[in-house]
Amino acid sequence: MTLADLPADWTFYAVGAVATFLMGLGKGAFGGGLAILGIPLLALVMDPLEAAIVTALLVALMDLFALASFPRTAWSKPDLAWLMPGFLGGLALGFLVFEWVDRRWVALAIALITLAYTLDYFLRRNTAVKVLPVSPLLANAAGAAAGFTTYIAHAGGPPMAMYLLRRGLTKTEYAATTVAIFTVGNLVKLPGYVYSGLDAPGVFLKALVLAPVVPVGVLVGRWLHDALPQQRLFTLCYVLVGLAGTKLLVDAARALWFP
């Protein structure tokens, strides 16, 4: 692994910096939500498999900065207690069936559910929405769906948001709890991505070059989190969830019908 492994084309650095900044921004502002953009953006300037590995490395680093920027007292511990078992089970299931499940159909199902959920929010935004109490059943189901989909489709955010955004948490509790959950998930997934990158060690150098952008994105996102009123921040979060669902839908449909 030498400097010769780095791309000479300036577009790698421009696109890579933008992608890293946006992912970090999402981590700092919402606890996640924009990591789904990392792979498709980075795939514009590198091999898609390398893009997945670089994204995994950068997101794991972002988690550490984001985890430090939100106090542990902001974690919704009753939700974490029920979300985490399902989440870890979903990760394990995703690992076991990774070779058996057609990820295109999984991504399509996630996209449709996510878009229906987002549409429901905007249709009923001006009406009182009933806050859900802590629900072990729903929390385990949401955690399992998030763990499963984050492993096989890099799309764990929407299932988690569908539960937590209805819990009546403050914006900081929501972001801090999301960060805590996905820090665990991304660290669990990391060894597999590291192993995949051993055949192309230059990929680690690419991630290292982009790493300085990580704290900048997270800090700007944290500033945005503090600056925006809670309702506006949650509305923006729903918009991002909807955009992520739309992208999943387009990618899944293209993969299924135009392989």
Secondary structure, DSSP 8 states (H G I E B T S, - for coil): --GGGS---HHHHHHHHHHHHHHHHHHHHHSSSSGGGHHHHHTTTS-HHHHHHHHHHHHHHHHHHHHHHS-GGGS-HHHHHHHHHHHHHHHHHHHHTTTTS-HHHHHHHHHHHHHHHHHHHHHTTTS--------HHHHHHHHHHHHHHHHHSS--HHHHHHHHTTTT--HHHHHHHHHHHHHHHHHHHHHHHHHHGGG-THHHHHHHHHTTHHHHHHHHHHHHHHHS-HHHHHHHHHHHHHHHHHHHHHHHHHHHH--
